Amino acid sequence: MTEAPQENLAVIGGGYMGGGIAQSLALAGFRVRIADVDAGTTRRLRDALITGVAEYAERGLVDSEAASRVPELLIAAESIADAVAEADYVSEAVPEDVGIKRTALAAIGAAARADTVIATNTSSLPLAPLAEVVSQPLIAAHWFNPAPFLPLVELAGDDEDALALAERVLTRAGKITVRVPAVPGFLANRLQFALFREAAAIVEEGLATPEQVDLVVSNSFGYRLPFFGPFQIADIAGLDVYAASYAPLTAQYGERFAVPPSLAERVAAGDLGLKTSGGYRATPGDQRQALADHRDRAYVALAALRSDLDDHGPVADVTIRTGREEDVPRLLVIWRAAVQATHDFLSATDIDELSDLVAGFLPRMNDLRVAVDATDTPLGFIAQDDGEIHMLFVDPAVHGRGLGTALLEDVGREFPTLRLDVNEQNPTGRRFYEAKGFIQVGRSELDQQGRPFPLLQLIRDSGASGQRVSPAS
């Protein structure tokens, strides 16, 4: 049995963040005293947190044995003073308001031991005004919601002993800690809010809907981020490629999209990233193939995970019925939105031309099935003949609700062998169908007019032989 941790911990503030922090620490075996605005509120908070952990365990999200010990480890204190009196480490998680935090920290400082480490959960407030009201070591420990499941905690401050204690406690709780400078936003919020600002600008300029932006991000560069950060992605892609990509952006959007000086300097010096055994991460060139192999395995594993989550996700109030002629205008809207979000190899002219073909094609389909909501509004559709799937598209606004899987399996129950073509340049479609058990049995390079249009011919059949759909690079 793992030895129980010796540190006494306290969490002050019982909101969503504070409650999640308390749960995380108790699940790691720490004895945690919690306090909120009054004793009654704290007792109700403790009951809710224990119930929440039990529900996590029932769903298989946390270790059941660890969850069973939480009721004895999570203690409702009578007051802030009672919570922190013997604490070695206090996590303050009251609302992100300097006045509220100063009041809470003053109460903590008045009752805690002189050597107690106090960690304020903030990334936007400067530490100096908060440190004025306590005599104990004060650091920032910035958690991320939902606290029991997101691994990172950013640490900021100048007290080496306090930071070291925080690292021991948080590592024991299964967290990844990174020491960051005490600047507004730290690292994570500066990065994520920069992305959100640009995403909002795209929507405000009328270039895309929020649903399209989310779909593009989660299925392109966002797909890489669970495994690689921005610098390693750039090194793998090629720093010269990155530098060249800034030129049209700078021309259109100005200096905010100018080539970063460090990138320009590296390229000018002949440092092109992994392919020249350099880059920001200085990964040796002889690791290039191993890194590529890891990348491909990771992406395929993520596709399988997403497919599994999709299979078990809610398809609330959705039914599948036969398509009707009056559905066609709505299905064309779904088709165009889905293609714009996932088929970036098609130009606007290509999509317009194909839209006319699809408009004539759908009414002639022998088997058109439509997924509709409770108001009978189409959300997705599949068109097929005897197991030959011609089209499968889902409205990006409801992507992730399992509609694609539901439509595919609705046909699969009737036809044990399913066949389709997917464009090689459509990694989203390729990953989806591989996760559903399709294998590649052929390939064509040209469309019916003889133009380059590489299609992978896929089949799902227990007796078929072929190769797995190759993962996207």
N, C-alpha and C positions, 0 to 999 in steps of 0.2 A: 504494500500500500504506500502511496506517495505521502511523504511526511507533510503534516499540516503546516501552513505558513504561520510564522510567529507574529507578524505585524498586526496591530490593531488598526482598523480603518474606520473612517466615518465618511458619509456622503450627506451633504447639506443641500437641500433642494430636491423636491420629489416630482418634478415635471417629467416629460417624456425622456429627456436626456439624463437627468439625475436618476430616475428610476432604472433606466437601462444600465447606467454605470454601476448602480448597487447590485443589480442582478448579475452582471458580468463578474464582479468581484466575489460575490457569494458563491457563484458557480465554480470559481477557481479555488474555493476552500477557505477564503478569508472570512473572519468574523467582522461584520459590517454593521455599525450603528447608523441609523438614518434619522434625519430630522427635517421637518417641514415647518409650516407657519405656526402650527400648534400641535399638541399631543394627539388630539383626536384625529386631525388630518393625517398625522404620521402613522397612526395605527391603521387607518383605512388604506393608506399607501402601502404599508407592509403587506396587508392581506391581498391587495391587488397584484403586487409584485410576485408574491408566492403563487397565486393563481396563474399568473402569466407564465412563470417558469414551468409549472406543471403542464400547462397547455403546450409549451414548447417541447417538453419531453414526450407528450402523447403524440405529437406530430413528428417525432424523430429528429428534432432540430438541435437538441442538447442532450448530453449524457444523462440517462435516467437516474443513475446512482448519484451523480453530482446534484441533480435537481432535488432528489429526496433529502439532501442535507441542508438545502437552503432555508427551510423554516427554522432550524436551530441556529443558523449562522446570521440571519437577517433580523436585527433587533430594532424595535421602534423605541427611540429615545424620547424622554419627556420634554426635552428642550435641546437647543443647539449646544448649550453648555454641557448638558448630560452626554450628548453624542460625542463631543470632542475631548472631554476631560482626560482620557487615557489614550487618545489616538496617536499613532506614530505618523499617520498620513491621512490628510483630510482632502476630499474632493468636493470643491464648492461648485454647484451647478444651478445657481439661481438664475433668473432671467438676465439676458444680455443688456443690462442697463447699469451704467456706472454708479448711480445712486443706490440702487438695490444691492449691487455687489459690495459696495463700500460698507453698507449697513450690515450685511451678512458677514463679511470678512471681519469687521470690527468685533462682532459678537463671537466669532470663532477665535480671534486673537486674544480676546479677554479671558477665555476659558481654557485654551489649549496650553500644553507645556511649551517651554521656551524652545525646545528642539523639534517640535512637531513641524512636519513639512506640510504646507498648505498649497494645493494645486487648484487654480481657478480655471474653469472650463470656458475659455474665450479664445477667439482668434482676431477679434476686431478692436478690442479695447486695449489701450496702452497699459503696461504693467505698473508704471511709476505711480499713478494716482491710486491704484489699488494697494500697492505695497505701503503707502503712507499710513494706513490704518492698522497695520499689524507689525509686530516686532519679530515674528517667526519668519523663517525662510519662505518666500513666496515664489512659485513658478507658475507657468501656464501649462496645462495639459488639455489639449484640444481633442476631444473625442468626436466621432462621427455617428450619426443615426443610420440605422438602429444600432445602438451601442453593443448589444450582445453579439452582433454578427459582422460588423465592419471592423477590420483588424487594426487600422492605423490610429495612433495617438501622436499628435505633434507636441513636442516639448520645447518650451522656451524659458529662458531665465539665465542667471549668472551664477547661481549657487551650485557648485559641482556636487557636493554631498546630497543636496536635495534632488538634483537631477538623477543621480545614481540610484537613490532610493526609489524614485518614481519608475525608473527603468526596471528595477528588480520586481516591483509590485506588478507593473503592467505586463512584463514578460511572463510572469507567473500566471497572469490572467489570459495569456494567449495572444497578446497584442504585439504589433510591430511598432516600435517607437522610432521617431526620427527627431533629432535635435534641429530646430529651425531658429532663425533670427526673430527677435520680438518686434516684427514690423507688422503693420496692418494687413490682415488677411493671412499672415504667415505664408506658407507655400500653397497649400491645397485650395484655399478659398480664392487666392489671387488667380490661380489657374482656372478653376471652375467658373468663376464669375467673368473672366475674360471670354471664355467660350460662350457663356450665356449671353453676354452683351452682343456678340457677333450673331448668335442664333436669333436673338430678338430683332436685330437690325434686318436680317434676311426676311423675317416675317413682316416687319413694319414696312419694308420696301415692296411688299407684294410679290416676292419671288417664290415663296413657298408657304405652305401651311405649317403650323406647329407639328402636326402629325408627320408630315413629310420630312421635316428637319430631324425629328426624333428617329424616324426609320432610317434615314441616311446615316446619322451618326452611329446608331447602335449596330449597323450592319456594314460599316466601312472601317474608318480608323478607330472607332470605339470598340470594334470587335477585337482589335489587337491589344487594347489597353489592359486587360486582365493579366497579360503576360509580359508586355514590354512598355517602357515609358517612352516619352517623345524623343529623347536623345538616341536610345537604342533603335527605335523605329527609323529615325533619320539615317543613322549609321548603316543600317541594313539596306535601306532604299538607295542610298548614295547621296552624299552631301552635294555633289554637283547637280543632281536631279532636283534636290530641294532648292538650291540657289536659283536654278533656271525657272522653277515654278513660281518664284516670287515676281518675275518680270511683268507678266500680264496683270497680276493682282495689284502691283504698285501703279501700273499705268491706269487702272480703273479706280482704285480706292485711295491712292496717295501714300503718304509716308508711313501711315500706320501698318502698311504691308511692305515696307522696305525690307530688303534682305538684312537679317541680323548681322551686325559687324563681325561677330565671332565666326559665323558661317562663311561670310565672304572671305575673311582672312584665311580660313582653313582651305577653302577651295583654291584660292590664289596660290597657296603654298603647295598645292598638289595633294592635300589630304582630302580624299574623297570618301572616307568612311571605311567600312569593313573591307571593301575591295582593294584598298591600299594599306590594309593592316593598321588603320588609324581610326579617326573619328572621335567624337566626344567621349565615348566609353573606352576607346583604345583597346578594342577586342582584337586579339591576334588573328591574322588571316587564316591560320590553319584551323580555326574554330568555325569558319564560315559554314561548312557543310553541316556540322553538328547543330549549329544554331538554326539553319534552315530546316533540318529534320525536326528539331524541337518545335519550331514554329508551326510546321504543317500538322504534327501530331496534336499540338495544343488547339489549333483551329478546328480540327475534326472532332476532338473531344468536346469542345465547347458547343459545336453544332449538335452533337448527340445529347448533351445536357439540356440545351435549349429545347430540343425536340421532346425530351422526356418531360420537362416542365410544362411545355405546351400541351402534351398529351393529357396531363393531369390538371391542367388549368380549367377555369370555369368557362362553360359555354352556356351561360345563363340565358334562358328565355329565347334560345335560338333553335329554329327548326330548319330542316332541309326539305324543299318541295320542288316540283317540276317547274322549270322556267316558263314564263309566258311572254307573249309578244310585247306587252306593255312594260315588261322589265327591262327591255333592251336599252333604252336611254340611260337608266341608272347603272346598268352593267357596263356601259361604255365609260361612264364617269369613274367607276371602280377600276376598270382596266387602265385608263389613262393615268390615274393617280398612282396605281401600283407600278406601272412601267416607268413613270417619271422618277419614282423613288428608288427603283432597283436596277433599271437598265440604262446606266449612264453611258453606255457605248452607242446609244441611239441619239441622233440629233432631233431637234424639234421638228424638222421637216420629215424625218423618218417616222416619227410618232404620228404626225398628221396623216401621212400616207397610209400607215398601218391602221389608223383609226377608221378610215373609210372601208378598208377590207374587213375589219372586225365587225363593223356595223352591218355589212351584208352577210357575214358568215354566221353570226349568232342565231338569227331566225331560222336558218336552214339546218341547224344541228338536230339530229335525231334524239339525242339525250342531253338536255341542258338542265342541270340541277342548281338550285339557288339556295343559299343560306340566308334566312330572313330573321329579323328580330320580332319582338312582340307586336309591333305595329305593321308587320309584313313588309318592312323596308329591306331590300336586298343588301347584304353585307359582303357577299362573296359568291363565286360561282365556279362550276366545273363543267366543261363541255367535252363529251367523249362519245365514241362509237365502239361498242363491243370490247371495251377495255383499252382502246386506243385513246389516250387523253390528249386532246388538242389544246385546251386552255384550262388553267387553274389560277385564279386571281382572287385576292382578298383586299378589301378596303384598308389602306394603311392606318386609318383611324382606329381600327379594332385589331390591328396586328398583335399577335401574342395571345389571343383568346382561344386558340385552338381551332379556328374555323377552317384553315387549310387542311389540317389533319382530319377534321370531321368530314369535309367534302371528299377527300381522297378515300377515306375508309368506307364512306357510304357507297362509293362505286366498287371498292375492293370486296365488299361483302357479296356482291353480285358476280364479279369477274375475278377469278383467282389469279389471272395473269394480267398485269397492267403494263402498258408500253407508252412511252412518250419520248419527245426530243426536248433537250434543254440547251440553250445557247451556252457555249463554253465560256463566254464573257460574262455570264450571270452567276457569280459565286453564291449569291443568296439562294437561288434556285437549286444549284448543284448541292449545296450543303443540306438543304431541306430534303431533297429526294434521297441523298445518301443516307441520312438519318432515318428515313422511312424504309430502308432495305432495298433500294434500287441499285442495280449494277449496270455498268456500261458494257454494251454488246456491239457497239459500232460507232461510226463517226462519219459525218459528211462535211465537206468544206464549202459547198456552194448552195445558194438558194435556187429556186426554180428558174430564175432569170440568169443564172450563172454568175451571180455576184458573190464575193467572199462572205460567208455566213456560217461559221463553224458550229455545228450542232453535234451534241453527244446523244447517241441513241441509247436509251435506258430501258430496263425491264425489271419487273419484280415478279418473281416466280420461283418457287422452291426448287424447281428442276432446272433452272437456267444456269448457264455457266458464262462467266465473263470476268471483268475486273471492277474493283470498287471505283466509284467516281473520283477522279483525282482531285485533291484539295486545291483550292485557289492559292496562288502565291501571294 
